[in-house]
Amino acid sequence: MVIALALLAALANALATVLERLGLEQAGTSGSSTRAMMAGALRRPIWYAGLALTTASFLLQALALAGGNLSTVQPIMVTEIVFLLAVLSVGFHFHLGWREWAGAGGTAVGLGGFLALSSSSGGGSSPSRQDWWLLLIASGGAIVLASSAGRRGPRAWRAACTGVAAAIAFALTAACIKAVAEQWGRGPGFVFTHFEAYGVAGAGLLGLVLSQHALNAGPVAASQSALLIVNPLSSIVMGIWLFDDHLQHGGARTALEVLALGVMVLGLFILSTSPLIDQSEAHERLSAPEHALGHAAAGGGA
């Protein structure tokens, strides 16, 4: 059930990405201000559909985290990129080449192998205040270090370093979401007297800002690779640290788990170099007037 909820959350996020982009592309023209573009998007039903799917994805992820482990749910969430390619292929007839097929296959095989081998259990412990403070200090230090490293050097290096910082912030957001989901049974009064609820907003906003900086800093492949690879790895560490997630390990099993994670990481890296993820081609085709769904979106706000 937890795996199904996480997969549905990833699918909803992928669909939301496409629908929100359609709403924005059809609402604005080249050179439009951000305010004008958003004003146009707010008149497009398709943009609201994307927003609704984003909300649904958040709720599905929270439900998955409430019933499952951080070290299980967050690695599954990376399948969003696989679903995104599937949507672009099936719904928009984009051609998938060897890079997309190899990347999707590697991601699926590596992720499935890791989940089967690790058989993650536990994860129901309530973190102590000391554990939270130590994690916040360690995560904050890593974010500052990665962000500082991303201020100089080649563009690809800057994008990757800033992407690493964003990935850690998003992993911290997921940890806070899990804590809030487990606290929710005690009522909103209990939830909002604990810092984790505000941590969701704070870490999430920080991750969003850093991810935008990463996209602007250099090649999309560099920032996306860092985001996709570091986020699940950070989440596994946080799950073990905070919630006592227990991964089966020992001997050959540990070696195979590392190998499975390596295959998943390689698959994600290959996918992140896809021209479709770069979105230069995707932007042009999604906003083209002759495209069926794009045309429907254009007429929807009239």
N, C-alpha and C positions, 0 to 999 in steps of 0.2 A: 504493500500500500504506500509506504514511504517513497519507494523508488518511482511508483506511478505518479505520485503527487509532484515529485521533483521533475520528472520528465514533462509533465503537463505545464509546470511553471516555466521550464525552458522553452517549450513550444509556444506558450502564450507570449513570452518575451520576444521570440523571433517574429511572430506575427505582428506584434505591436510595433516593432522596429520598422517593418515594411509599411504598415498602415499610417503610422505617424509621419514617415518620410513622404508618403504619397500626399498626405494632407498639406504638408509644408511646401512640397515641390509645386503642387497645383495652386497653392495660395499665393506664392510669391514669385516674382520674376527676378532675373539677374539685376543686382544693384538695389533690391528692396531692403529697407531697413528691417532690423529685427522686430521692431514694434509693428510695422506694416505687415510683415510676414505672419506674425502671430495673430494679428487681427483678422487676416484672411483665413488662417487655419481654424480659428474659432467659429467661422461660418461654414466649415466643412464637416459634415457628419462622419466622414471616414477618419478624421483626426480624433474625434471623440471615441470612435471604436478602438483606435489604437490606445488611447488613454485608458479606456475601460480594460483592455487586455493587459496593460501595464499594471493596473491595480489588481487584476485577477492573478497575475503572475506573482506579485508580492504576497498576496494572501495564500496562494498555493505553496509558496516557498516557506511561509511561516508555519503552515500546517505540517509540512514535511519536516521542518526542523523541530516542531513540538513533539512529533512522534518518532523522530529518527536522530541519527548522529550527525554532527557537523561534518565529520570526516567522511560521511557517506553522501549527504545531500549536496554539499558544495561541489565535489568533483562531478556529480551528475549534471549540475547546472551548466557546465561547459558545453553540453550537447546543444545549447542554444545555437551555436555557430553551425552545427550540422543541420538543425532544423531550418535555419535561415537559408542555407544553400538549397535544401529540399523545397522550400516555399518558392524561391526564385526559379528553380528548375521546373517544378510542376505547375505553379500558378502563373509564371511569367515566361516560361519556355526559354530560360537561359540555358546555354550549353554548358554541361559539366565535363571538364577534361580530366586527364590523368591526375592532376594535382588535387582536384576536389574529391575524386573517388578514393585516391590513396590516403588523403588526409582524413576523410570521413571514416574509412575503414580502419585506419590505425587508431583513431580516437575511440571508436566503438569497441574494437578488440581489446585495446589497452585498458579502457575504463571497465569493461566487463570482466576482464581477467583480474584486475585489482580488486573489484568488489567481491568477486567469488573467492579469491585467495585470502583477502584480509578478514572477511566475515566479521565486520565491525560490530561490536556489542558494547554494552554499558552506555555511557553518555548521558546518564540521568542524574549525575551528581550536581549539586548546587555549588557553584564556585564560591570560594571564600573571598572576602574583601581583599586579602593580601594577594591572592592569585590574580584578581582583576587588576590591582595596581601594578603588579610586576609585568603583566601582559601589556597594559597600557603604556608603561614606560618603555618596554622592549619594542612594541609596535610603533610608538611615536618616534623613538630613536631611529628605527629602520626607515620610516617614512621620511624623516628629516634628512638622513644620510643619502637615501636614494634621490630625493628631490634636489639636494645640493649637488650630487654627482651629475644630475641632468641639466645643470646650468651651463655646462661647458663641454667642449668636445664636438665630434661630428654629429650631424642631425640624427642619424639612426641611433647613436648612443644616447643622446638626450631624450629621444622619444622612448627608448627602452627603459631607461632609468626612471623617468616620470611614470611610465606604465607600471613599473614594479611598485612604486609608491602608491599608486591608485589601487593596485591589486590588494595590497596589504590593508588599505583603508576599507575596501569592500569586504574583505574577509572578516575584519573587525566588526563591520556592520552586521554580517550574518551571525556572528557570535552574539551580538546584542539582541538580534531578532529572536534567536533561540531562547535566550534568557527571558525575554519579555513574553514569549509564547508560553513558557512554562510557568511564569508568574500570573498569567491572565486568569487562571482559575480562582485566584484569591481576590479578584475584583480590580476595577480600574483604580480605586483608591490606593491599593497596595502597589500597583504597577507604577503609578506616577509619583510615588514617593521614593522610588529607586532610580539610580542614575542610568540604568540600562536603556530605559525608554528614550531618554534624551541622547544616549549614545547612538541609537539607531539613526536619529536625525543628524547628529553632528558628524559621525563617521561617514554616513551616506552622502552628506553634502560635500565633505572633504574629498571622498572618492570621486564624486561627480566632477568637481572642479579640477582635480588632478588628471582625470581621464581626458578632459577637454584640453588641458595643457599638453598632455601626451600626444594627442591627435594633431595639435598645432605645431609641436616641436619637430616632427620629422615624419618619415615614412609610416603609413598606417600599419604595415606588416610588423614593424619593430614594436610599436606601442601595443598592438593587438596580441602579438606573441607573448609579451611580458605580462599583460593582463590575464590572458587565458591560462598561462602556465603557472604563474606565481600564486594566483588566487586560490586554486584548489590545494596546492601544496601548503600554503599558509593556513588554510582552513583545517587541514589535517593536523598540523602542529597545534593550532588553537583548540581543536576538539580534544586532543589528548591532554593538553595543559589544563584547560578549564573544566571540562565536563567528564574527564576520565574515560574518554573513548578508548576502547581496547581493541587493537588490531591483532589478529592471529599472526604469529611470526615464529621464526626459529628455523635454522638450517636452510634447506633448499626452498622452503616457503618464502622466507625473507628475500632470497635472491630473485625468485620469480615475481614477487610483488614489486621489487625495484625495477625489474625488467618490464613488467606490465605498465608501470608508471612512465617508464622511459618511452615505450611504444605510444602511449597516450600523448605525452609531451611532443614527441616527434610528429604525430598526426596533427596536433593543434598548430604546431609551427608551420607545417606544410599548408594547412588550411588558411592560416593567417596571411600567407603570401599569395593567395588566390586573387586574381583581378576583381572577382565579384565582391570580396571582402573589402578591397581597396575602395570599391563603390564608385569609381570614376565612370565606368561603363554602366553600372547599375543606375546611377543618378540620371544619366541621359535617357536610358530606356524606360525607367519608371515614370519620368516626367513627360515622355513623348506623347503628344496629343492623340496619336493613332493607337496608343496602347489601350486595350479594352478596359482594364480596371482603372488606369489613369484617366481615361475619358469619362468613366462613370464617376470618378472622384471629382472631376472638374464640373460635371453637371449637378453633383449632389448638393453643392452649396449655392446653386443659383436661386 
